[in-house]
Amino acid sequence: MFSVTTETYVAWVTWLLFVGSGLAALAGLLTLGGARRLRYFQVRRDAVLRGWGRLLTSVILFIAALLAMAFGMPMMRLAMPAAALAQLNQTLTPAAALIAPTDTAPPATATLTETATTTNTPGPTPTSTNSPTPTISPTPVLPAAFITAILTATVTPPSQATAVNLRFSTKNDCTVPDSQGIFDQLPKQIFAHFYYDSWLPGVQWSGVWLRDGKVIFTETHLWDGSTGGCGYSNYNNGKNWWDSGTYEVQIFVGGRWLVSNHFQVTGNAPTPTPSLSPTPTTPSATAPPTDTAEPPTATGSPTTTPTRTPVTPTDTPTATFTRTPVTPTDTPTTTPTRTPVPPTNTPSDTPTPSATIYPPGVTALATIELPAGMTTGVLRATPPDGAVVVFVHSGDPVQVLTGYQMIQGVIWREVRLASGDEGWIQAFMLQIIPPP
């Protein structure tokens, strides 16, 4: 019961008032109808008074329901913001949830989560100044170089907006109570779930992912959920193996930081074992000299030295005849074995027509593939924070141009849309189409 949002409590109270108003009105009408059939005046008058009293109660309950519908949420936020945070944390027992409203109202910011952790250790109160020294940066700043303001965002982020209990998991399940602190390097998607309260639909919120202090992924959207509940930011590392290191996720509303947390990626990424397939080609190259048993003099290359070892045993019975074929060595009998080599190079000309299918200045064809949870991408005039050229979506076909830049470990590619618009986009959002 105590894990629901304040919005749900207000809805319950409103519906109970409406139901009470309806029952009181029904009781009043039945009482007035029964009073007409009473025989004595005094009894009939008392019944009429009771009926009108119940109708008046129905009106009062109806007005109270309207007031709860209109002003319930603002009054709840002013009366017990700490209780709402306790519900979002889902860590307080029902008894603790009843005590939570006694906390001061102003500390509804993200710093409240730090003081809450210090109160868990009531003994070393003098050392509470050391407890707010986790690995999370004390005052993260929204990276304006990677996140720009959404032009359609018209709602001002409320000052009482909060987010707490950021935790990590490979499952998109908000009921996971504990955060997974260590992940291996497999290609997987990681979800960062958090509880939020006092958010307004239409505000701009952002999720920033960092590895060893450097930004590797950002997402920013207009909030389309309720004012309180559970949200998440997710990232799949471009469906590649995660690099080992310390990762941090930061949640912002507008330009204000709300909550952060860390996780570790450990292990060794797979190293491709080089295949030694070219080694069988050397014996195949020595096969033609075996057809000509006598040309050790003509083939002076070191590759013929292994072929002489099998030839000498076979020539041991005909050692006297080895001198007679010396004169035919001048004949180009060995050269025909070399003539088939050029035809083997002719198939190498077949890949060349594949390059002719692209227009000038185009290196490949691709489609836009946005990460999960991201509905709209941005094509910029210059990387990484140039003017927005146009918005793109998953599945949009593009032509990959020759432009290539790496900025802070992120690869940017210059692309051209079917509409003719050209701009820059991060390379992991491109799905290259292999040539036919």
JOFENZI-V686377 format. One record per residue. N is the residue number from 1. RES is the residue in one small letter. PSI is psi in radians with two decimals (none if undefined). OMEGA is omega in radians with two decimals (none if undefined). Layout:
n->[N | N]
res->[RES | RES]
psi->[PSI | PSI]
omega->[OMEGA | OMEGA]
This chain:
n->[1 | 2 | 3 | 4 | 5 | 6 | 7 | 8 | 9 | 10 | 11 | 12 | 13 | 14 | 15 | 16 | 17 | 18 | 19 | 20 | 21 | 22 | 23 | 24 | 25 | 26 | 27 | 28 | 29 | 30 | 31 | 32 | 33 | 34 | 35 | 36 | 37 | 38 | 39 | 40 | 41 | 42 | 43 | 44 | 45 | 46 | 47 | 48 | 49 | 50 | 51 | 52 | 53 | 54 | 55 | 56 | 57 | 58 | 59 | 60 | 61 | 62 | 63 | 64 | 65 | 66 | 67 | 68 | 69 | 70 | 71 | 72 | 73 | 74 | 75 | 76 | 77 | 78 | 79 | 80 | 81 | 82 | 83 | 84 | 85 | 86 | 87 | 88 | 89 | 90 | 91 | 92 | 93 | 94 | 95 | 96 | 97 | 98 | 99 | 100 | 101 | 102 | 103 | 104 | 105 | 106 | 107 | 108 | 109 | 110 | 111 | 112 | 113 | 114 | 115 | 116 | 117 | 118 | 119 | 120 | 121 | 122 | 123 | 124 | 125 | 126 | 127 | 128 | 129 | 130 | 131 | 132 | 133 | 134 | 135 | 136 | 137 | 138 | 139 | 140 | 141 | 142 | 143 | 144 | 145 | 146 | 147 | 148 | 149 | 150 | 151 | 152 | 153 | 154 | 155 | 156 | 157 | 158 | 159 | 160 | 161 | 162 | 163 | 164 | 165 | 166 | 167 | 168 | 169 | 170 | 171 | 172 | 173 | 174 | 175 | 176 | 177 | 178 | 179 | 180 | 181 | 182 | 183 | 184 | 185 | 186 | 187 | 188 | 189 | 190 | 191 | 192 | 193 | 194 | 195 | 196 | 197 | 198 | 199 | 200 | 201 | 202 | 203 | 204 | 205 | 206 | 207 | 208 | 209 | 210 | 211 | 212 | 213 | 214 | 215 | 216 | 217 | 218 | 219 | 220 | 221 | 222 | 223 | 224 | 225 | 226 | 227 | 228 | 229 | 230 | 231 | 232 | 233 | 234 | 235 | 236 | 237 | 238 | 239 | 240 | 241 | 242 | 243 | 244 | 245 | 246 | 247 | 248 | 249 | 250 | 251 | 252 | 253 | 254 | 255 | 256 | 257 | 258 | 259 | 260 | 261 | 262 | 263 | 264 | 265 | 266 | 267 | 268 | 269 | 270 | 271 | 272 | 273 | 274 | 275 | 276 | 277 | 278 | 279 | 280 | 281 | 282 | 283 | 284 | 285 | 286 | 287 | 288 | 289 | 290 | 291 | 292 | 293 | 294 | 295 | 296 | 297 | 298 | 299 | 300 | 301 | 302 | 303 | 304 | 305 | 306 | 307 | 308 | 309 | 310 | 311 | 312 | 313 | 314 | 315 | 316 | 317 | 318 | 319 | 320 | 321 | 322 | 323 | 324 | 325 | 326 | 327 | 328 | 329 | 330 | 331 | 332 | 333 | 334 | 335 | 336 | 337 | 338 | 339 | 340 | 341 | 342 | 343 | 344 | 345 | 346 | 347 | 348 | 349 | 350 | 351 | 352 | 353 | 354 | 355 | 356 | 357 | 358 | 359 | 360 | 361 | 362 | 363 | 364 | 365 | 366 | 367 | 368 | 369 | 370 | 371 | 372 | 373 | 374 | 375 | 376 | 377 | 378 | 379 | 380 | 381 | 382 | 383 | 384 | 385 | 386 | 387 | 388 | 389 | 390 | 391 | 392 | 393 | 394 | 395 | 396 | 397 | 398 | 399 | 400 | 401 | 402 | 403 | 404 | 405 | 406 | 407 | 408 | 409 | 410 | 411 | 412 | 413 | 414 | 415 | 416 | 417 | 418 | 419 | 420 | 421 | 422 | 423 | 424 | 425 | 426 | 427 | 428 | 429 | 430 | 431 | 432 | 433 | 434 | 435 | 436]
res->[m | f | s | v | t | t | e | t | y | v | a | w | v | t | w | l | l | f | v | g | s | g | l | a | a | l | a | g | l | l | t | l | g | g | a | r | r | l | r | y | f | q | v | r | r | d | a | v | l | r | g | w | g | r | l | l | t | s | v | i | l | f | i | a | a | l | l | a | m | a | f | g | m | p | m | m | r | l | a | m | p | a | a | a | l | a | q | l | n | q | t | l | t | p | a | a | a | l | i | a | p | t | d | t | a | p | p | a | t | a | t | l | t | e | t | a | t | t | t | n | t | p | g | p | t | p | t | s | t | n | s | p | t | p | t | i | s | p | t | p | v | l | p | a | a | f | i | t | a | i | l | t | a | t | v | t | p | p | s | q | a | t | a | v | n | l | r | f | s | t | k | n | d | c | t | v | p | d | s | q | g | i | f | d | q | l | p | k | q | i | f | a | h | f | y | y | d | s | w | l | p | g | v | q | w | s | g | v | w | l | r | d | g | k | v | i | f | t | e | t | h | l | w | d | g | s | t | g | g | c | g | y | s | n | y | n | n | g | k | n | w | w | d | s | g | t | y | e | v | q | i | f | v | g | g | r | w | l | v | s | n | h | f | q | v | t | g | n | a | p | t | p | t | p | s | l | s | p | t | p | t | t | p | s | a | t | a | p | p | t | d | t | a | e | p | p | t | a | t | g | s | p | t | t | t | p | t | r | t | p | v | t | p | t | d | t | p | t | a | t | f | t | r | t | p | v | t | p | t | d | t | p | t | t | t | p | t | r | t | p | v | p | p | t | n | t | p | s | d | t | p | t | p | s | a | t | i | y | p | p | g | v | t | a | l | a | t | i | e | l | p | a | g | m | t | t | g | v | l | r | a | t | p | p | d | g | a | v | v | v | f | v | h | s | g | d | p | v | q | v | l | t | g | y | q | m | i | q | g | v | i | w | r | e | v | r | l | a | s | g | d | e | g | w | i | q | a | f | m | l | q | i | i | p | p | p]
psi->[-0.58 | 0.08 | 0.02 | 2.92 | 2.89 | -0.51 | -0.65 | -0.72 | -0.76 | -0.72 | -0.72 | -0.80 | -0.72 | -0.80 | -0.62 | -0.67 | -0.70 | -0.75 | -0.75 | -0.67 | -0.72 | -0.74 | -0.69 | -0.69 | -0.73 | -0.74 | -0.67 | -0.73 | -0.70 | -0.66 | -0.73 | -0.67 | -0.67 | -0.44 | -0.50 | -0.43 | -0.02 | 2.58 | -0.65 | 2.51 | -0.79 | -0.78 | -0.71 | -0.66 | -0.73 | -0.69 | -0.67 | -0.72 | -0.70 | -0.68 | -0.80 | -0.58 | -0.69 | -0.63 | -0.68 | -0.70 | -0.67 | -0.73 | -0.73 | -0.76 | -0.64 | -0.75 | -0.70 | -0.64 | -0.70 | -0.72 | -0.69 | -0.62 | -0.65 | -0.70 | 0.18 | -0.86 | -0.81 | -0.69 | -0.63 | -0.69 | -0.65 | -0.53 | -0.75 | 1.24 | -0.57 | -0.61 | -0.64 | -0.70 | -0.67 | -0.65 | -0.69 | -0.67 | -0.55 | 0.49 | -0.25 | 2.52 | 2.89 | -0.62 | -0.71 | -0.54 | -0.54 | -0.49 | -0.43 | -0.62 | -0.20 | -0.17 | 2.78 | 2.55 | -0.68 | -0.68 | 1.00 | 0.13 | -3.13 | -0.36 | -0.29 | -0.58 | -0.57 | -0.74 | -0.53 | -0.63 | -0.57 | -0.55 | -0.30 | -0.32 | 1.38 | -0.37 | -1.11 | 1.06 | -0.61 | -0.46 | 0.22 | -0.37 | -0.40 | -0.38 | -0.58 | 0.58 | 0.90 | -3.09 | -0.18 | 2.38 | 2.44 | -0.75 | 1.37 | 2.60 | 2.41 | 2.16 | 1.68 | -0.37 | -0.38 | -0.35 | 2.22 | 2.76 | 2.39 | 2.20 | -0.52 | -0.01 | 1.91 | -0.11 | 2.25 | 2.25 | 2.24 | 2.56 | -0.40 | 0.09 | 2.32 | 2.78 | 2.33 | 2.97 | 0.99 | 2.19 | 2.75 | 2.51 | 2.76 | 0.02 | 2.48 | 1.22 | 1.95 | -0.25 | -0.01 | 2.05 | -0.59 | 2.61 | 2.37 | 2.09 | -0.33 | 2.30 | 2.69 | -3.06 | 0.33 | 2.64 | 1.84 | 2.93 | 2.32 | 2.32 | 2.37 | 1.70 | 2.59 | 2.71 | 2.47 | 2.81 | 2.62 | 0.49 | 2.65 | 2.39 | 2.31 | -0.16 | 2.69 | 2.23 | 2.72 | 2.56 | 2.21 | 2.20 | 2.26 | 2.60 | 2.08 | 0.70 | -0.04 | 2.41 | 2.22 | -0.32 | 2.45 | 2.61 | 2.47 | 2.33 | 2.96 | 2.25 | 2.22 | 0.29 | -2.81 | -3.11 | -0.27 | 2.57 | -2.47 | 2.32 | 3.10 | 2.76 | 2.35 | 2.71 | 2.40 | 0.18 | 0.62 | 0.42 | 0.44 | 3.00 | 2.38 | 2.37 | 2.52 | 2.54 | -3.01 | 2.15 | 2.57 | 2.44 | 2.28 | 2.39 | 2.26 | 2.58 | 2.06 | -2.16 | 0.22 | 2.25 | 2.41 | -0.83 | 2.66 | 2.81 | 2.85 | 2.73 | 2.81 | 2.54 | 2.07 | 2.89 | 3.14 | 2.27 | 2.59 | 2.32 | 2.20 | 2.22 | 2.17 | 2.26 | 2.35 | 0.69 | -0.51 | -0.32 | -0.61 | -0.28 | -0.48 | -0.75 | -0.53 | -0.52 | -0.47 | -0.09 | -0.73 | -0.71 | -0.40 | -0.41 | -0.61 | 1.86 | -0.37 | -0.23 | 0.82 | -0.47 | -0.64 | -0.65 | 1.59 | 0.02 | 2.65 | -0.24 | -0.34 | -0.23 | -0.68 | -0.41 | -0.34 | -0.53 | -0.72 | -0.39 | -0.72 | -0.67 | -0.61 | -0.48 | -0.06 | -0.65 | -0.40 | 0.75 | -0.49 | -0.44 | -0.04 | -0.40 | -0.59 | -0.65 | 0.12 | -0.69 | -0.69 | -0.12 | -0.41 | -0.36 | 2.52 | 0.73 | -0.56 | -0.44 | -0.62 | -0.49 | -0.42 | -0.39 | -0.58 | -0.19 | -0.79 | -0.68 | -0.49 | -0.40 | -0.25 | -0.63 | -0.31 | -0.28 | -0.27 | -0.63 | -0.33 | -0.61 | -0.38 | -0.50 | -0.32 | -0.12 | -0.25 | 2.48 | 2.89 | 2.38 | -0.04 | 2.22 | -0.40 | 2.91 | 2.55 | 3.00 | 2.67 | 2.24 | 1.68 | 2.64 | 2.79 | 2.38 | -0.10 | 2.10 | -0.43 | 2.31 | 2.95 | 2.31 | 2.07 | 2.69 | -0.72 | 2.54 | 2.66 | -0.15 | 0.61 | 3.08 | 2.56 | 2.14 | -0.88 | 2.74 | 2.49 | 2.86 | 2.87 | 2.37 | -0.18 | 2.22 | 2.46 | 2.81 | 2.19 | 2.08 | -3.06 | -0.21 | 2.32 | 2.19 | 2.56 | 2.05 | 2.03 | 0.74 | 0.02 | 2.25 | 2.27 | 2.38 | 2.50 | 2.23 | 2.87 | 2.24 | 2.95 | -0.42 | -0.15 | -0.15 | 2.42 | 2.53 | -2.97 | 2.52 | 2.69 | 2.44 | -0.52 | -0.16 | 0.13 | 2.32 | 1.78 | 2.34 | 2.09 | 2.53 | 2.64 | none]
omega->[-3.07 | 3.13 | 3.13 | -3.08 | 3.11 | 3.10 | 3.12 | 3.10 | 3.13 | 3.12 | 3.11 | -3.14 | -3.13 | -3.12 | 3.09 | 3.10 | 3.11 | 3.13 | 3.10 | 3.11 | 3.13 | 3.13 | 3.12 | 3.11 | 3.13 | 3.13 | 3.12 | 3.14 | 3.12 | 3.13 | 3.12 | 3.11 | 3.13 | -3.13 | -3.12 | -3.09 | 3.14 | -3.01 | -3.04 | -3.07 | -3.10 | -3.14 | -3.13 | 3.14 | 3.10 | 3.14 | 3.12 | 3.12 | 3.11 | 3.13 | 3.12 | 3.08 | 3.11 | 3.07 | 3.09 | 3.07 | 3.10 | 3.12 | -3.14 | 3.13 | 3.13 | 3.10 | 3.12 | 3.11 | 3.10 | 3.12 | 3.11 | 3.12 | -3.06 | -3.01 | -3.10 | -3.10 | 3.09 | -3.14 | 3.13 | -3.14 | 3.14 | -3.02 | -3.06 | 3.06 | -3.13 | 3.10 | 3.10 | 3.10 | 3.12 | 3.09 | 3.14 | 3.12 | -3.08 | 3.13 | -3.13 | 3.02 | 3.10 | 3.13 | 3.13 | 3.12 | 3.11 | 3.14 | -3.04 | -3.12 | 3.12 | 3.10 | 3.14 | -3.06 | -3.02 | -2.99 | 3.05 | 3.12 | -3.09 | 3.13 | 3.10 | 3.14 | 3.12 | 3.11 | 3.11 | 3.12 | 3.13 | -3.14 | 3.08 | 3.10 | -3.04 | -3.07 | -3.03 | 3.11 | 3.11 | -3.13 | 3.14 | 3.09 | 3.12 | -3.12 | 3.09 | 3.10 | 3.02 | -3.14 | 3.12 | 3.11 | -3.02 | -3.11 | 3.09 | -3.12 | 3.13 | -3.12 | -3.11 | 3.13 | -3.11 | -3.08 | 3.09 | -3.13 | 3.07 | -3.03 | -3.10 | 3.13 | -3.10 | -3.10 | 3.11 | 3.14 | -3.13 | -3.11 | -3.12 | 3.13 | -3.09 | 3.02 | -3.05 | 3.01 | 3.06 | -3.07 | -2.98 | 3.14 | 3.04 | 3.12 | 3.08 | -3.08 | -3.08 | -3.10 | 3.10 | -3.02 | -3.02 | 3.14 | 3.05 | -3.01 | -3.07 | 3.09 | 3.02 | -3.00 | 3.11 | 3.08 | -3.08 | 3.10 | -3.11 | 3.13 | 3.06 | -3.12 | 3.10 | 3.05 | -3.09 | 3.12 | 3.08 | 3.00 | -3.14 | 3.08 | 3.13 | 3.09 | 3.11 | 3.08 | -3.03 | 3.00 | -3.08 | 3.12 | -3.13 | 2.99 | -3.10 | 3.07 | -3.13 | -3.11 | 3.10 | -3.13 | 3.06 | 3.00 | 3.13 | -3.07 | 2.96 | -3.08 | -3.12 | 3.14 | -3.13 | -3.11 | -3.14 | 3.14 | -3.09 | 3.09 | -3.13 | 2.94 | -3.07 | -3.12 | -3.12 | 3.10 | 3.13 | -3.11 | 3.10 | 3.08 | 3.13 | 3.04 | 3.12 | -3.13 | 3.12 | -3.12 | 3.13 | 3.08 | -3.13 | 3.14 | 3.14 | 2.91 | -2.98 | 3.06 | -3.06 | 3.11 | -3.13 | -3.04 | 3.09 | 3.03 | -3.08 | 2.88 | -3.08 | 2.99 | -3.10 | -3.14 | -3.13 | 3.09 | -3.12 | 3.08 | -3.11 | 3.09 | -3.11 | 3.11 | -3.11 | -3.14 | 3.14 | -3.09 | 3.12 | -3.08 | -3.12 | 3.07 | 3.11 | 3.12 | 3.14 | -3.13 | -3.12 | -3.14 | 3.14 | 3.11 | 3.12 | -3.03 | -3.00 | -2.96 | 2.99 | 3.13 | -3.10 | -3.14 | -3.14 | -3.13 | -3.11 | 3.14 | -3.11 | -3.11 | 3.07 | -3.11 | -3.12 | -3.11 | 3.08 | -3.06 | -3.08 | 3.09 | -3.11 | -3.11 | -3.11 | 3.10 | -3.08 | -3.13 | -3.14 | -3.09 | -3.14 | -3.13 | -3.09 | -3.13 | -3.13 | 3.13 | 3.11 | 3.11 | 3.10 | 3.13 | -3.11 | 3.14 | -3.14 | -3.12 | 3.10 | 3.11 | 3.12 | -3.11 | 3.11 | -3.10 | 3.12 | 3.11 | 3.13 | 3.12 | -3.12 | 3.10 | 3.13 | 3.11 | -3.08 | 3.14 | -3.06 | 3.13 | -3.12 | 3.13 | -3.09 | -3.11 | -3.12 | 3.06 | 3.11 | 3.13 | -3.13 | -3.13 | -3.12 | 3.02 | -3.09 | 3.03 | 3.10 | 3.07 | -3.10 | 3.10 | 3.14 | -3.12 | -3.14 | -3.04 | -3.06 | 3.04 | -3.07 | 3.01 | -3.02 | 3.14 | 3.09 | 3.11 | -0.10 | -3.02 | 3.11 | -3.13 | 3.13 | 3.12 | -3.11 | 3.06 | -3.12 | -3.13 | 3.14 | 3.13 | 3.13 | 3.11 | 3.12 | 2.99 | 3.14 | -3.11 | -3.06 | -3.10 | -3.08 | 3.09 | 3.04 | -3.09 | 3.12 | 3.09 | 3.14 | -3.13 | 3.09 | 3.11 | 3.08 | -3.08 | 3.10 | 3.12 | 3.09 | 3.10 | -3.11 | 3.13 | 3.13 | 3.13 | -3.07 | 3.14 | 3.13 | -2.99 | -3.10 | 3.06 | 3.14 | 3.02 | -3.06 | 3.09 | -3.14 | -3.14 | -3.13 | none]
